[in-house]
Amino acid sequence: MEFLGFLNSGWILAMLGASLAVGLACVGSAKGTGLVGEAASGLISEDNSKFGSLLVLQVIPGTQGLYGFVVWFVATLMKIPQLQEQSGGITLDQGAAIFAACLPIAIAGMLSAIAQGRVAAAGVSIIAKKPEAQGNSFVMCIVVEFYAIISFLASLLMLFSINPA
C-alpha cells in the first residue's frame, strides 16, 4: 500500500480543514441564496420586470461559497503539494496550521452567507415597495460581504505563511 504513503495525521488534518472551508461556506451560500430565491419568487410572479435586480440580490450570498472554494484550491492544490514536495510529507503541526487557516472562511463564510441571504431577502421587500431604492438593498448586502472578505483574506494569508518544517 505504498500509494497511500502520503496519508498521515498531518495530511488528514489539512484535508479536513480544506474540506470544511469549501463545505461550510457552500452550505451557507446555498442557504443564503435559497432564502433570497424564496422571497424573490413571489415578487417575480407579480412583476417579472424586477427579475434582474432580484437575481443580483440572490447571487450575492453565493460569493462565500466561491471564497471557500478558493481557499480549498490553495490548500489542496498548492500548499499541501508544496509542503509534501519540500519536506517529504505533511507534519502534524503543518496539518494543524492548514486546518486552522481554513477555519475563518469555513465558519465566517457559512454564517455571513446566511446573514447576507436574510439581508438580501429583506431587500426584495424594498424593491417590491420602492423599486427606486434597490441600490440601498445592494449596499446593505455589501456591508455583510465585508466580513466574508476579511475571513477569506485571513484564511489566505495564514495559508501562505505556512512554511516547510
Short mmCIF file of the C-alpha atoms (twelve columns), coordinates in Angstrom:
data_MODEL
# 
_entry.id   MODEL 
# 
loop_
_atom_site.group_PDB 
_atom_site.id 
_atom_site.type_symbol 
_atom_site.label_atom_id 
_atom_site.label_alt_id 
_atom_site.label_comp_id 
_atom_site.label_asym_id 
_atom_site.label_seq_id 
_atom_site.Cartn_x 
_atom_site.Cartn_y 
_atom_site.Cartn_z 
_atom_site.pdbx_PDB_model_num 
ATOM 1   C CA . MET A 1   0.000   0.000  0.000   1 
ATOM 2   C CA . GLU A 2   2.783   2.397  -0.831  1 
ATOM 3   C CA . PHE A 3   0.459   4.604  -2.900  1 
ATOM 4   C CA . LEU A 4   -1.204  5.618  0.374   1 
ATOM 5   C CA . GLY A 5   2.108   6.703  1.893   1 
ATOM 6   C CA . PHE A 6   1.003   10.339 1.897   1 
ATOM 7   C CA . LEU A 7   -1.783  9.517  4.360   1 
ATOM 8   C CA . ASN A 8   -0.763  10.608 7.820   1 
ATOM 9   C CA . SER A 9   -2.297  12.624 10.632  1 
ATOM 10  C CA . GLY A 10  -0.995  15.928 9.235   1 
ATOM 11  C CA . TRP A 11  -2.337  15.270 5.739   1 
ATOM 12  C CA . ILE A 12  -5.733  14.177 7.079   1 
ATOM 13  C CA . LEU A 13  -5.999  17.263 9.303   1 
ATOM 14  C CA . ALA A 14  -5.025  19.548 6.406   1 
ATOM 15  C CA . MET A 15  -7.583  17.957 4.079   1 
ATOM 16  C CA . LEU A 16  -10.267 18.157 6.759   1 
ATOM 17  C CA . GLY A 17  -9.643  21.902 7.128   1 
ATOM 18  C CA . ALA A 18  -9.757  22.436 3.372   1 
ATOM 19  C CA . SER A 19  -12.952 20.377 3.128   1 
ATOM 20  C CA . LEU A 20  -14.589 22.417 5.875   1 
ATOM 21  C CA . ALA A 21  -13.601 25.652 4.124   1 
ATOM 22  C CA . VAL A 22  -15.425 24.760 0.946   1 
ATOM 23  C CA . GLY A 23  -18.166 22.656 2.533   1 
ATOM 24  C CA . LEU A 24  -19.372 25.043 5.215   1 
ATOM 25  C CA . ALA A 25  -19.022 28.135 3.007   1 
ATOM 26  C CA . CYS A 26  -21.071 26.408 0.295   1 
ATOM 27  C CA . VAL A 27  -23.708 25.280 2.811   1 
ATOM 28  C CA . GLY A 28  -24.076 28.903 3.929   1 
ATOM 29  C CA . SER A 29  -24.225 30.136 0.345   1 
ATOM 30  C CA . ALA A 30  -26.858 27.562 -0.564  1 
ATOM 31  C CA . LYS A 31  -28.953 28.587 2.435   1 
ATOM 32  C CA . GLY A 32  -28.487 32.306 1.727   1 
ATOM 33  C CA . THR A 33  -29.265 32.122 -1.975  1 
ATOM 34  C CA . GLY A 34  -32.224 29.873 -1.205  1 
ATOM 35  C CA . LEU A 35  -33.678 32.418 1.202   1 
ATOM 36  C CA . VAL A 36  -33.476 35.143 -1.424  1 
ATOM 37  C CA . GLY A 37  -34.865 32.881 -4.125  1 
ATOM 38  C CA . GLU A 38  -37.891 32.098 -1.989  1 
ATOM 39  C CA . ALA A 39  -38.505 35.770 -1.260  1 
ATOM 40  C CA . ALA A 40  -37.966 36.798 -4.886  1 
ATOM 41  C CA . SER A 41  -40.275 34.168 -6.360  1 
ATOM 42  C CA . GLY A 42  -43.393 35.874 -5.090  1 
ATOM 43  C CA . LEU A 43  -42.398 39.260 -6.472  1 
ATOM 44  C CA . ILE A 44  -41.351 37.821 -9.838  1 
ATOM 45  C CA . SER A 45  -44.735 36.110 -10.154 1 
ATOM 46  C CA . GLU A 46  -46.346 39.552 -9.879  1 
ATOM 47  C CA . ASP A 47  -43.763 41.661 -11.749 1 
ATOM 48  C CA . ASN A 48  -41.251 39.893 -13.976 1 
ATOM 49  C CA . SER A 49  -39.542 43.205 -14.865 1 
ATOM 50  C CA . LYS A 50  -37.745 43.129 -11.477 1 
ATOM 51  C CA . PHE A 51  -36.037 39.816 -12.244 1 
ATOM 52  C CA . GLY A 52  -32.606 41.376 -12.964 1 
ATOM 53  C CA . SER A 53  -32.427 43.249 -9.669  1 
ATOM 54  C CA . LEU A 54  -33.630 40.246 -7.737  1 
ATOM 55  C CA . LEU A 55  -31.126 37.964 -9.436  1 
ATOM 56  C CA . VAL A 56  -28.275 40.229 -8.316  1 
ATOM 57  C CA . LEU A 57  -29.563 40.028 -4.749  1 
ATOM 58  C CA . GLN A 58  -29.773 36.247 -4.983  1 
ATOM 59  C CA . VAL A 59  -26.236 35.861 -6.332  1 
ATOM 60  C CA . ILE A 60  -24.564 37.999 -3.649  1 
ATOM 61  C CA . PRO A 61  -24.761 35.396 -0.812  1 
ATOM 62  C CA . GLY A 62  -23.181 32.878 -3.180  1 
ATOM 63  C CA . THR A 63  -19.797 34.600 -3.088  1 
ATOM 64  C CA . GLN A 64  -18.880 32.973 0.224   1 
ATOM 65  C CA . GLY A 65  -19.015 29.566 -1.424  1 
ATOM 66  C CA . LEU A 66  -16.577 30.847 -4.034  1 
ATOM 67  C CA . TYR A 67  -14.262 32.175 -1.317  1 
ATOM 68  C CA . GLY A 68  -14.354 28.775 0.380   1 
ATOM 69  C CA . PHE A 69  -13.568 27.090 -2.925  1 
ATOM 70  C CA . VAL A 70  -10.551 29.333 -3.496  1 
ATOM 71  C CA . VAL A 71  -9.232  28.512 -0.006  1 
ATOM 72  C CA . TRP A 72  -9.800  24.791 -0.692  1 
ATOM 73  C CA . PHE A 73  -7.964  25.164 -4.007  1 
ATOM 74  C CA . VAL A 74  -4.991  26.953 -2.434  1 
ATOM 75  C CA . ALA A 75  -4.796  24.422 0.404   1 
ATOM 76  C CA . THR A 76  -5.215  21.205 -1.577  1 
ATOM 77  C CA . LEU A 77  -3.667  22.025 -4.931  1 
ATOM 78  C CA . MET A 78  -0.939  24.452 -3.879  1 
ATOM 79  C CA . LYS A 79  0.042   24.371 -0.204  1 
ATOM 80  C CA . ILE A 80  -0.267  20.655 0.616   1 
ATOM 81  C CA . PRO A 81  1.658   19.517 -2.502  1 
ATOM 82  C CA . GLN A 82  4.288   22.205 -1.858  1 
ATOM 83  C CA . LEU A 83  4.823   21.007 1.700   1 
ATOM 84  C CA . GLN A 84  4.894   17.362 0.610   1 
ATOM 85  C CA . GLU A 85  7.484   18.114 -2.039  1 
ATOM 86  C CA . GLN A 86  9.706   20.302 0.138   1 
ATOM 87  C CA . SER A 87  9.628   18.329 3.366   1 
ATOM 88  C CA . GLY A 88  8.605   14.856 2.234   1 
ATOM 89  C CA . GLY A 89  5.174   14.914 3.849   1 
ATOM 90  C CA . ILE A 90  2.809   16.920 5.969   1 
ATOM 91  C CA . THR A 91  3.719   17.020 9.640   1 
ATOM 92  C CA . LEU A 92  1.039   17.138 12.299  1 
ATOM 93  C CA . ASP A 93  1.978   20.758 13.028  1 
ATOM 94  C CA . GLN A 94  1.657   21.721 9.358   1 
ATOM 95  C CA . GLY A 95  -1.648  19.881 9.076   1 
ATOM 96  C CA . ALA A 96  -2.944  21.690 12.156  1 
ATOM 97  C CA . ALA A 97  -1.775  25.012 10.704  1 
ATOM 98  C CA . ILE A 98  -3.608  24.365 7.439   1 
ATOM 99  C CA . PHE A 99  -6.704  23.263 9.369   1 
ATOM 100 C CA . ALA A 100 -6.604  26.459 11.472  1 
ATOM 101 C CA . ALA A 101 -6.022  28.620 8.397   1 
ATOM 102 C CA . CYS A 102 -9.166  27.225 6.762   1 
ATOM 103 C CA . LEU A 103 -11.420 27.891 9.758   1 
ATOM 104 C CA . PRO A 104 -12.044 31.643 9.224   1 
ATOM 105 C CA . ILE A 105 -13.673 31.202 5.818   1 
ATOM 106 C CA . ALA A 106 -15.351 27.964 6.866   1 
ATOM 107 C CA . ILE A 107 -17.131 29.491 9.859   1 
ATOM 108 C CA . ALA A 108 -17.482 33.136 8.861   1 
ATOM 109 C CA . GLY A 109 -18.253 32.168 5.272   1 
ATOM 110 C CA . MET A 110 -21.140 29.962 6.336   1 
ATOM 111 C CA . LEU A 111 -22.601 32.385 8.862   1 
ATOM 112 C CA . SER A 112 -22.142 35.526 6.757   1 
ATOM 113 C CA . ALA A 113 -23.747 33.885 3.712   1 
ATOM 114 C CA . ILE A 114 -26.831 33.037 5.745   1 
ATOM 115 C CA . ALA A 115 -26.946 36.539 7.261   1 
ATOM 116 C CA . GLN A 116 -26.428 38.077 3.844   1 
ATOM 117 C CA . GLY A 117 -29.247 35.956 2.460   1 
ATOM 118 C CA . ARG A 118 -31.547 37.334 5.125   1 
ATOM 119 C CA . VAL A 119 -30.498 40.905 4.336   1 
ATOM 120 C CA . ALA A 120 -30.952 40.289 0.604   1 
ATOM 121 C CA . ALA A 121 -34.364 38.696 1.209   1 
ATOM 122 C CA . ALA A 122 -35.367 41.845 3.086   1 
ATOM 123 C CA . GLY A 123 -34.040 43.790 0.094   1 
ATOM 124 C CA . VAL A 124 -36.627 42.010 -2.043  1 
ATOM 125 C CA . SER A 125 -39.286 43.744 0.066   1 
ATOM 126 C CA . ILE A 126 -37.598 47.096 -0.522  1 
ATOM 127 C CA . ILE A 127 -37.622 46.520 -4.293  1 
ATOM 128 C CA . ALA A 128 -41.276 45.429 -4.159  1 
ATOM 129 C CA . LYS A 129 -42.369 48.612 -2.381  1 
ATOM 130 C CA . LYS A 130 -39.825 51.145 -3.675  1 
ATOM 131 C CA . PRO A 131 -38.029 49.949 -6.826  1 
ATOM 132 C CA . GLU A 132 -36.010 53.177 -6.957  1 
ATOM 133 C CA . ALA A 133 -34.344 52.204 -3.655  1 
ATOM 134 C CA . GLN A 134 -32.812 48.964 -4.941  1 
ATOM 135 C CA . GLY A 135 -29.320 50.439 -4.518  1 
ATOM 136 C CA . ASN A 136 -29.947 50.595 -0.777  1 
ATOM 137 C CA . SER A 137 -30.556 46.836 -0.780  1 
ATOM 138 C CA . PHE A 138 -27.250 46.228 -2.525  1 
ATOM 139 C CA . VAL A 139 -25.346 48.467 -0.093  1 
ATOM 140 C CA . MET A 140 -26.776 46.641 2.924   1 
ATOM 141 C CA . CYS A 141 -25.655 43.332 1.406   1 
ATOM 142 C CA . ILE A 142 -22.166 44.681 0.792   1 
ATOM 143 C CA . VAL A 143 -21.798 45.534 4.479   1 
ATOM 144 C CA . VAL A 144 -22.218 41.834 5.319   1 
ATOM 145 C CA . GLU A 145 -19.910 40.863 2.434   1 
ATOM 146 C CA . PHE A 146 -17.101 42.857 4.026   1 
ATOM 147 C CA . TYR A 147 -16.839 40.321 6.856   1 
ATOM 148 C CA . ALA A 148 -16.746 37.412 4.441   1 
ATOM 149 C CA . ILE A 149 -13.901 39.138 2.601   1 
ATOM 150 C CA . ILE A 150 -11.984 39.667 5.856   1 
ATOM 151 C CA . SER A 151 -12.282 35.967 6.740   1 
ATOM 152 C CA . PHE A 152 -11.314 34.981 3.185   1 
ATOM 153 C CA . LEU A 153 -8.189  37.132 3.316   1 
ATOM 154 C CA . ALA A 154 -7.322  35.874 6.801   1 
ATOM 155 C CA . SER A 155 -7.504  32.269 5.580   1 
ATOM 156 C CA . LEU A 156 -5.369  33.003 2.526   1 
ATOM 157 C CA . LEU A 157 -2.745  34.958 4.468   1 
ATOM 158 C CA . MET A 158 -2.444  32.184 7.042   1 
ATOM 159 C CA . LEU A 159 -2.158  29.532 4.327   1 
ATOM 160 C CA . PHE A 160 0.591   31.434 2.540   1 
ATOM 161 C CA . SER A 161 2.502   31.936 5.802   1 
ATOM 162 C CA . ILE A 162 2.859   28.177 6.469   1 
ATOM 163 C CA . ASN A 163 6.451   27.166 5.807   1 
ATOM 164 C CA . PRO A 164 8.057   23.749 5.359   1 
ATOM 165 C CA . ALA A 165 9.495   22.221 8.524   1 
# 
